[in-house]
Amino acid sequence: MKFLELKGAIRGNIFTFIEALKHFPKETPQTIKTQVSRFVKKNLLTRIKRGLYCFDPKQIDELELAHRLYQPSYISLETALNFYGIIPDIPQTVTSVTLTTTKQIHNQFGTFSYNKIKPQLYFGFTKVKSPTTSSFFDLAQKEKALLDYFYLRKIKTTKGLRLDLKNLDKSRYQQYVKNYPSWVGKLI
């Protein structure tokens, strides 16, 4: 496998070792591992974490990266609320929801926070095309991001919060809030 073959085979900037294996079935996993390692040493690839690489670190989409760093997960909370214009503040950390362990990942691209949620609350997200790349990531719908925010941040009152709720789908919100504890439903 040559670098240009790899670059031609992989769509997008970020890829996994497993994706590289799928594109070169005639190569052994060890051969691909060795080649990828050489490409990293020659600065042709950037290693993001074990098994996750990118061609151009300057072209990283933070939301796509957050989705790829820790799975299963979807972008939610402050990051999604800012994405939709519900909160004006730009979060310094990319926030996501996951079914696995709550954790933070710090790397050269920023800080990525993953908040564990119960399996029955893991819904209400869609696949969204990145505005800067050709890749996709999972993003909470507006109403779900707001509910995740209330629930996971243990918000007890909306007083003092700068929330722009005029574009919220009230019927979807009412449908989703039924899955949350009753105190969450009393906030709006």
Secondary structure in CASP SS format (residue, H / E / C, confidence):
PFRMAT SS
TARGET T0000
AUTHOR 0000-0000-0000
METHOD secondary structure of the structure
MODEL  1
M C 1.00
K C 1.00
F H 1.00
L H 1.00
E H 1.00
L H 1.00
K H 1.00
G H 1.00
A H 1.00
I C 1.00
R C 1.00
G C 1.00
N C 1.00
I E 1.00
F E 1.00
T E 1.00
F H 1.00
I H 1.00
E H 1.00
A H 1.00
L H 1.00
K H 1.00
H H 1.00
F C 1.00
P C 1.00
K C 1.00
E C 1.00
T C 1.00
P H 1.00
Q H 1.00
T H 1.00
I H 1.00
K H 1.00
T H 1.00
Q H 1.00
V H 1.00
S H 1.00
R H 1.00
F H 1.00
V H 1.00
K H 1.00
K C 1.00
N C 1.00
L C 1.00
L C 1.00
T E 1.00
R E 1.00
I E 1.00
K E 1.00
R C 1.00
G C 1.00
L E 1.00
Y E 1.00
C E 1.00
F C 1.00
D C 1.00
P H 1.00
K H 1.00
Q H 1.00
I C 1.00
D C 1.00
E H 1.00
L H 1.00
E H 1.00
L H 1.00
A H 1.00
H H 1.00
R H 1.00
L H 1.00
Y C 1.00
Q C 1.00
P C 1.00
S E 1.00
Y E 1.00
I E 1.00
S C 1.00
L H 1.00
E H 1.00
T H 1.00
A H 1.00
L H 1.00
N H 1.00
F H 1.00
Y C 1.00
G C 1.00
I C 1.00
I C 1.00
P C 1.00
D C 1.00
I C 1.00
P C 1.00
Q C 1.00
T E 1.00
V E 1.00
T E 1.00
S E 1.00
V E 1.00
T E 1.00
L C 1.00
T C 1.00
T C 1.00
T C 1.00
K E 1.00
Q E 1.00
I E 1.00
H E 1.00
N E 1.00
Q C 1.00
F C 1.00
G E 1.00
T E 1.00
F E 1.00
S E 1.00
Y E 1.00
N E 1.00
K E 1.00
I C 1.00
K C 1.00
P H 1.00
Q H 1.00
L H 1.00
Y C 1.00
F C 1.00
G C 1.00
F E 1.00
T E 1.00
K E 1.00
V E 1.00
K E 1.00
S C 1.00
P C 1.00
T C 1.00
T C 1.00
S C 1.00
S C 1.00
F E 1.00
F E 1.00
D E 1.00
L E 1.00
A E 1.00
Q C 1.00
K H 1.00
E H 1.00
K H 1.00
A H 1.00
L H 1.00
L H 1.00
D H 1.00
Y H 1.00
F H 1.00
Y H 1.00
L H 1.00
R C 1.00
K C 1.00
I C 1.00
K C 1.00
T C 1.00
T C 1.00
K C 1.00
G C 1.00
L C 1.00
R C 1.00
L C 1.00
D C 1.00
L C 1.00
K C 1.00
N C 1.00
L C 1.00
D C 1.00
K H 1.00
S H 1.00
R H 1.00
Y H 1.00
Q H 1.00
Q H 1.00
Y H 1.00
V H 1.00
K C 1.00
N C 1.00
Y C 1.00
P C 1.00
S H 1.00
W H 1.00
V H 1.00
G H 1.00
K C 1.00
L C 1.00
I C 1.00
END
